[in-house]
Amino acid sequence: MFRVAEGTEMTPELLSEYIGKHKIEVTNRYQKLHDAYVNDYEIFHLPKKAAYKPDNRISVNFAKYITDTMNGFFIGIPIKTTNPDDKVTEYIDFLDQYNDQDDNNAELSKICSIYGKGYEMYYNDVEGNVGITYLTPLEAFFIYDDSILERPLYFIRYYRDADNVERGSWSNETIVQHFVQKGSYRWDGEAETHHFDGVPATEFIENDERVGIFEGALPMIDAYNKAISEKANDVDYFSDAYLKVLGQRLEEEDIQHIRDDRVINFDGDVNGVVVDFLQKPSGDETQEHLLDRLERLIYQISMVANISDENFGTSSGIAMKYKMQAMSNLAKTKERKFRSGMQRRYRLIFSNPISTVRGISGDAWINNDYKFTLNFPANLAEETDIASKLEGIVSKETQLSVLSVVENVQDELDRMEEEENAQKDDARDRVMQMTFGGVSGEQQNVLGDTGNDEQEQE
């Protein structure tokens, strides 16, 4: 985290200093995490072995598996954002649809899992709406003040354009300023007001330490890749083992014949002749123990369940939840951090004039409710049995909340009420038809009203 004294003015010199610091951080840390996720591990960059030695380079992409598994568990079911004010909820739904926010949230969550943090930036687009986009720590960073509150002072984003020229922008609480690097950093055009009440970006974090989900297990992943690559080398070694012939001199053409035809034939007395292959001691059992131990530790340290394990799918519902308890705890921590980021998101967006002209109050974000639903494997038969046993013990709302197929309990209750009313109407119409010989309830009401009018006239 970069910090400066409160009130520090942004200058080209300060910008150059902190972009330089950020690039060092990218090289030493973030690029390695990115490379691991895209399956570019240390094993591929080790020195080459001699030409006569097997040199397999095999990687098992635990980093991607762990990240994607956690991401699907945490946000595979999209976040539901609501507000007691229907107008606010309607505007939030519009923002989510307009910016494809379900996908943005999923990508932002993945970025946080890889790097330990990610960024979201807000802007006014050409259509006159608020735009939302996500950024990685490879291309953006915050500068905070040095107070205990760590208030954001500046948000910097930089990139290289099609001509390989470094460009970017920085923003503070009121303005956004573009810059270009040509020999030195300098401002590119005039500063513009961004119309948000604060620095128009949010840092989402995985945890307070900003550590990626597989970062602690990365040394073990490298060790696993090295071990399994050496195991493949041993297979090649045994396939191409040297033939040993003792007590018999072989000519060049004999060697060629043995290699091509795979036949060994000696004339005369063969006593004392030894023909076999040179073999080094097998370390297969040791290698297997090492691979098994590393695999268990990788999942244990990352706190993500190996859902591809053959024993995982045969577990009952409660046993499966116990196996996923560590991952659930991790997801709960992440949920609290993500919720905090979303609060800042809507606080900034609702402060924008584009939102206020729609009648949205600047402090409406305080009443937002965010529903996160962890994506546990569902056993519908077991859930149905539990829900049926709760009949008469708890409310309908609590009873329905047990069922994973019910995405929104209140909507389901409303639909149940509509169906019940429709059934009552159908039953009443059938009774009317049986009573009045084919005259519907509506017609009977009309007839009844006519009879009443005639009596009043008399």
N, C-alpha and C positions, 0 to 999 in steps of 0.2 A: 504494500500500500504506500503510495506516494503522498507526502504531507508537506505543506508549507505554512508559514505564518499567515494568520487571518489578515486580509487586506493586501496580500501580495499581488501586485499588478502583473498581468500576463504581458510578456515582451517576447520578441523573436529569440532573444538569448535564453530566457527561461524555457520557452517551448523547445528549443534545440537541446537543452540540458536534459529535460525529462523524456523527450522522445529517445534520446541516446540511452538513458537508463532503462527505458521500457524495452528497447531492442535487445539489450543484454539479457534482460529477464526472459524475453521470448526465446533467445538462443539457448540459454542455460536450462530452461524448464518447459515452457509452453510448447515449443516445437517438438520436444521429446514426447510429450503427452499426445500431441496430435499424431506424430509418427506411429506411436504404439496403436492408436485407434485404427489407423489405416493400414496396419499390418507391416510396418517398416521398422523391424526390431534390430537390436544391436547385433544379432547373429549374422545379419546380412552385411555387416560392415567390419567384421573381424578379418585379420590378415589371411590371405589365401595360403593353403597348405601346399606342400610340394606336389608336383604333377603326378607322381606315382602313388600318392595317398588319396583315399576317398575323401571327398570334401562336400558332404551334403549340408545344405542350409534349409532347415525346416523350422517353421514357426507355427505355434498354435495361438490364434488371436483371442486370448482370454480378455484383453482390454475391451474389445468390441462386444464380446458376448456379455461381459459383466455390465457394461454401460447400457446396452440395448435391453437386457433383461430387467435391470432396475428401472429404466425409463418406461418400459411397457407396464411394469407393476405400479409405478408411481402415477403416471399420467396417460396410460393407455385408455382409460375412461376420461374424457375431457372434463376440465373444471367447469362447474356450473356457478355463474355469478349472478346474484339477484339483489334487489333492493326493494324495501317496502313501498317506495314510490314507483308506480307502474311506468311513469314517464322515464324515469332513470333506467329501469330495467330494459325498457324498449330501446333506449339509446345505447346501452351496453351491448345488447344483442346486435344492434346495427354496427357498432364498432368491431365486434368480433367477426361478423360476417364480412364486413368491408375489408378488414385487414387479414382475413383467414387466421384468426387468432388461435384457434385450436392447434393448428400446425405450428404457428409461432411459439406457443407455449411448450409444445413437445420438443421443438428444436432448442429452445432456450434451456429447458430442463436437461437435455442431452449435453449441451455445452457446459453447463454447471457440473455435470457428472465427470466430464473429461478434464476440465481445467480447474475445477473448484469454484468457478465464478463465470458469469456471463453478463452481457449488457443488452439493454433495450433502449432505443433512441426514438424520440418523438419529433414530429415536424408537421407543418401545414402543407398539404400537397396541392397540386395545380387544380384539383377538383373542388377545393374548398373544404376538405375534410381533414381530420387528424390522421396522420399516417404513423404506423408503428412498425419498427423493424428490429431484428436482433443482430448482435455483433459478438465476435469472439475476443478473448484477450490477446489474440495474435495481432489485432488491428486497432484496438482502442483501449483506453484506460482513463481512470478518474484521478484527479488531484484533490485531496481533502485538506481542510485546515488542521492545525495541530492542537485543537481544543479537545476536551474529553468527549464532546459530541461528534467529532469527526464529520463536520458538515461538508458536503461536496462543494468545491469552489469552481473546478473546471472539468469539462469532459472533452477529451481529445480523440479524434479519429484520424487515421492517415492511411494512405494506400498509394500504389503506383498506377498511373494511367496507361493508356495504350502506347504512349511514347516513352514509357519507363521513367517518367518524371514523378517524383514524390509530391503528392498533394494531400490536402486534408482540411479539417475544420476544428475549431475549438469553440466552446460555448460556456458562458457563465449564467448567472441568474437572469440576465436581461437580453444579451445579444449572442449572435453566432457570427464568427469571423473565419473566413476561408484563408488558407495559406498555401504557399508553394515553396519547394526547396530547389533552388538553382544556385549552387555554390554556398548559399546560406539561406536560412528561413526568412521569408518576408510575407507580409500580408498581401492577399490577392483580392483586390476590390474593397469596397466599403463594408463595414459591419452592418448587420441587419438585426432588427428586433425579432425575437422568436415568439413572443406573446404567451409564454408559459411562466407560471409563478414559481420559478426555480430552474436549476440546471436541467435542460430537457432530456434527461436520460436517467436510467435506473440500473444499479448494480444488483443482480440477483446472485446469491451465494449458496453454495452447497452446505457449508457449515461455517462457523466463526473463523476457523483456521484457513478457510478457502483451499482445502485439499481435495483433489479429485478422487473419485470413488475407487479407482484401481491404482492410484499413485503409490500407495504403501506396499502394494503387491508387485510392483513393476520389477524389482530385483529378482523376485522368485520366478516371474514370467520369463525373464532373460535366462535364468538358470534352467528352467524347464526346456526352453527352446534349445539350449546348448546340449542338454542331456539327450533329448530325443534325436537331435542331429547326429550325435556321436553314436547313438544306437543304430541309426541308419548306416553310418560309416562301418560299424562292425558287421552288419549284414553284407555290405559290399565286400568287406575284407574276407569273410568266410566264403563268399561266392568266388572270389579271385585268389584263393589261397595258393601259395607256392607249392609245386610238386617237389618232393624230396626223394632223390634216388641215391642210395649209399651202396658202395661195393660194386658199382658198374659204371664204366665211363660211357657217356652218351655223346654221339656225334651231333653236329648241327642238324643234319637231316633227320636223325632220330627224334630230336626235340620237336622239330616241325611236324613230324608224323604223329607224335603223341598228342600235341596240341590240337591238330586238325581232326584226327580220327578218334581221339580219346581211347586209344588202345596201347597197352604196354605188353611187349612180348620179347622175352630174353631166351637165347639159345643156351644149351649146355647146363652146367652146374650153376644153380642159382643160390646155393647156400651162402649165407652172409650178405645177400643183396636185400636191402631194405627200401621199399617203395611206399611212401605215404605223403600226406600233406603237412606242411608247417602250420601249426595253429597256436595262437596265443590263448591263454586261459580265458574262459568265458566269464564275463561279468554280467550276464543277463539278469540274474536274480537281483543283484545289487542295483542295477539300472532300473528294474521294475519297481523296487522298493522306493528308490529316489523319486521316480516319476509320480508314483501314487502319493507319496508324502507331499511333494511340491503341489500337486493338484489340490489336495485337501487344504493345504495352508493358503493357497491363492484364494479359494472361495471363503475360507474362514476369516482371513484378514480383510478382504473386501466386504465381508458381511452380506454377500449375495448368494442365494441358494442356487445350487446346480440343478435346475429343473429338468435337464436332459438326462439326469441319472436314472437308470432303469428301475431303481427302487422308489423313486419319487412319485411316479404316477400311480403306484399301487396303494398309496397311503390313503387312509380315510380323511374326511374333511378336517376333523380336529387335529389329527396327527400331521396333516399337511400344513396347517397353520402354525403348529409348533416348530416345524422345520423352517418355516418362513418368518419366525418371530424376530430374528436379528434383522432381516431385511425390512420387516414392518417397522421396527424401531427406527431404523435409518431413514425410512420414508417419512415417518412422523416428524423427525427433526427437519428434514428437507421441506416438508409441508409448511412448517412455521416460518422458515426463511423465505419460501416462495410467496406465502401470504403477505409478508411484510413488503416484498417487492411489488406485489399487485396493488397494495394500498397506496404506495407512492405513485404507481402508474396512473391510477384513476384520480389521485389528488392533482397531479400535473395536468391531465387531460381535461378535467372539469374546470380548471382555472383558465383554460383557453377560451377566447371570445367565441370561437366556433361552437363550443359547447354551451356557453351562456346564452347565446342567441336562440338556442333550442329550448330555453327555459330550465336548464340544469343548474342547480345551485352549486357554488364552488365548494361547499362543504358536504355535498350529498354523498361523497365517497365514504364518509364515516359510517354510514348505515349499510354499506355493502356486505353481503354474506357470500363466502366462497366455500363451495362444497367440493372437497377432494374425495374421490372414491378409489381406494386401493384395489387393484385388479387381481384379487385372489381367484384361483381356479374355483369354479362354481360346481357344487354338487346339488343340482336342482331338486332331486328326490329327497335328499337329506334336509334341505332348506324348507321344502314343502311340508315335510313331516313335523319339523320344529314349529313352523308357522301355524299349522293346524292344531297343535297342542297348546298354543297360546290363546286359542279362541276362548273368550270370556274371562281371561286372566288379565290381559293388557288391552290397550286401545287398538282400534283398527289401524291407526297410523303406525304404531310400534310393530304390530303384527305384520304389516306389509313391508316394513323396513328390513325384515329378515330376508326377504326374497331379492336375490341379485338381479332378477329379470325386471324388477320394478325400478326404473331409472329415477322417476320423480313420484314420491309417495302422494303428494297433494293432488297432482294431476290424475293419479290412479283413483284416488278417493272421489274426485269429481266425476270421472267416467263411470265409476260404480254407482254413484247417485243418479246419473243420467239414465243408466240402464235400468235401475230399479224403478224410476218414474215411468220409463217407457213401458215396462212390464205391467205396472199398475194401470196405465192407460189402456193397454191391450186387454187386460182382464176386465176392466169396466165396460169396454165396448162389446166384448163377448157376452157379458151379462145382459146388457141392454138389448143386444140382438136376439138373445133367447127369450127375453121378457116381452119385447114388443114386436116379435115376429119379423125380423129383418130391418127394423127401423134403427138406425145408428143412434148412439148417444147424443150426437150433435143434433140430429133431426128431432129426437125426442125433446131436447131442450127448446128447440124452435116451436114444436107443437105445444109444449107446456106453456111457453110465453104467450102463444096465440090464445090458448084457453083462458089464461089469466086476464088478457085484455078484454075478451068477450064478457067475462063475468063482471069486470069493472064497468063496462058500458051498460049492462043490465041494471 
